[in-house]
């Protein structure tokens, strides 16, 4: 009876191992041994340690993805350090000028036309280089004066009872009339 138990026990182990072997052959078509972590891509491993088989974030996740593709301890790809594609542009961010950093890269968004400067504190907006003054902002009401931007302002003329002195209408007095004679 002891001999019969040994045979049944050995036969049972063979059946268990045999079924496992058959399962492995059936599923993969061949018996393959692989050791995850040995630096060699084997069997069903996608990667192994630093061996990625030429794979990149873009080849795994799609066009435009970049970053660092890693291999997990289970020999599958770890995409946690892959970065999504950047679709931002100067135009989409409403930059007219300057060199902002977009998606981690310094990008030239162009220059402003003559008479305008790039205001980077307002997000790359072209602003007039000079804001022209008006007669009223300069407290002037007669004659012609500079607008402080290279142009000329015509501030008007005074009525007959007034004289234009330093671009301001001043009521005529005997002294202003004498002064205007000379």
C-alpha positions in Angstrom: 0.0 0.0 0.0 2.8 2.4 0.7 4.1 1.8 -2.8 0.7 2.6 -4.3 0.6 5.9 -2.4 4.0 6.9 -3.8 3.0 6.1 -7.4 -0.3 8.2 -7.0 1.7 11.0 -5.4 4.3 11.1 -8.1 1.7 10.7 -10.8 -0.3 13.6 -9.3 2.8 15.9 -9.3 3.5 14.9 -12.9 -0.1 15.7 -13.9 0.1 19.1 -12.1 3.5 19.9 -13.7 2.4 18.4 -17.0 -0.7 20.5 -17.2 1.4 23.6 -16.4 3.8 22.7 -19.1 1.0 22.1 -21.6 -0.7 25.3 -20.5 2.6 27.2 -21.1 3.1 25.6 -24.5 -0.6 26.2 -25.5 -0.6 29.9 -24.5 2.8 31.0 -25.8 3.5 28.3 -28.4 6.9 27.6 -26.7 8.3 27.2 -23.3 10.1 30.4 -22.4 11.9 31.3 -19.2 12.3 34.9 -18.3 13.8 36.7 -15.4 12.5 40.3 -14.9 15.3 42.5 -13.7 18.2 41.0 -15.5 18.5 43.8 -18.1 17.4 41.6 -21.0 13.9 41.6 -22.6 12.8 38.0 -22.7 9.5 36.2 -23.1 6.5 38.4 -22.5 8.5 41.2 -21.0 7.9 44.6 -22.6 11.1 46.0 -21.1 13.7 45.0 -18.5 15.5 47.5 -16.3 17.0 50.1 -18.6 16.4 47.9 -21.7 13.4 49.5 -23.5 13.8 47.8 -26.8 13.9 51.2 -28.6 10.5 52.3 -27.2 9.9 55.9 -26.4 7.1 57.9 -24.9 5.9 58.8 -28.4 6.0 55.2 -29.6 4.0 53.9 -26.6 1.6 56.9 -26.0 1.4 58.5 -29.4 2.7 61.4 -31.5 3.8 64.5 -29.6 4.5 62.8 -26.3 8.0 63.2 -24.9 9.7 62.8 -21.6 11.3 59.7 -20.0 10.0 56.3 -20.5 11.0 53.9 -17.7 10.6 50.2 -17.0 8.6 49.0 -14.0 9.7 46.2 -11.6 7.1 44.0 -13.4 8.9 44.6 -16.7 6.1 46.7 -18.2 6.4 50.3 -19.4 6.2 53.0 -16.8 4.8 56.2 -18.6 4.5 58.3 -15.5 7.3 60.6 -16.7 6.0 61.0 -20.2 4.7 64.5 -21.0 1.5 65.2 -22.9 1.9 67.0 -26.3 2.0 70.8 -26.1 -0.4 72.5 -28.5 0.2 76.1 -27.2 1.4 78.7 -29.6 2.1 82.5 -29.5 -1.2 83.0 -31.1 -3.2 80.7 -28.8 -1.7 82.5 -25.8 -2.4 85.9 -27.5 1.3 86.9 -27.6 2.0 89.5 -30.2 5.7 89.9 -29.5 8.6 88.9 -27.2 10.2 85.5 -26.4 8.1 83.8 -23.8 8.7 80.2 -22.6 6.0 78.0 -24.1 6.0 74.3 -23.2 9.4 74.6 -21.7 11.0 76.2 -24.8 11.9 79.8 -25.4 9.9 80.9 -28.5 10.1 84.1 -30.5 6.6 85.5 -31.0 7.9 88.3 -33.3 8.5 92.1 -33.0 6.2 95.1 -32.9 5.9 97.4 -35.9 7.5 100.9 -35.9 6.1 103.1 -33.2 5.3 100.3 -30.9 7.2 98.4 -28.2 6.7 95.0 -26.7 5.2 95.1 -23.2 6.1 91.7 -21.7 4.4 92.5 -18.4 1.1 92.5 -20.2 1.8 89.2 -21.9 3.7 90.2 -25.0 1.4 92.9 -26.2 2.4 95.6 -28.7 1.8 99.0 -27.2 2.5 102.5 -28.6 6.1 103.5 -27.9 4.8 106.9 -27.0 1.4 107.9 -25.8 0.7 111.3 -27.5 -0.3 114.2 -25.2 -3.3 116.4 -26.0 -3.7 120.1 -25.6 -5.9 119.7 -22.6 -3.5 117.1 -20.9 -0.7 119.7 -21.3 -3.1 122.5 -20.1 -2.6 124.4 -23.3 -5.4 126.1 -25.3 -3.8 128.0 -28.2 -1.0 127.8 -30.7 0.9 124.8 -31.9 2.9 122.5 -29.6 4.6 119.1 -29.7 2.5 116.0 -28.7 5.8 114.6 -27.1 5.8 111.8 -29.7 7.2 113.6 -32.7 3.9 115.1 -33.8 2.4 118.5 -33.6 -0.8 119.6 -31.9 -2.9 122.6 -33.0 -4.5 123.9 -29.8 -6.6 126.6 -31.4 -6.7 130.5 -31.3 -7.7 132.9 -28.7 -10.6 135.3 -29.0 -9.9 139.0 -29.8 -9.9 140.0 -26.1 -7.1 137.4 -25.4 -3.5 136.8 -26.4 -1.8 133.5 -26.7 1.2 133.5 -24.4 3.1 130.2 -23.9 0.2 128.4 -25.6 -2.3 129.7 -23.0 -5.0 132.3 -23.8 -4.4 135.3 -21.5 -6.8 138.3 -21.2 -5.3 141.3 -22.9 -4.2 144.1 -20.6 -2.4 147.4 -21.4 0.9 145.7 -20.6 0.2 142.7 -22.9 -0.8 145.1 -25.7 2.4 147.1 -25.3 4.5 143.9 -25.1 2.9 142.6 -28.4 3.9 145.8 -30.1 7.6 145.1 -29.7 
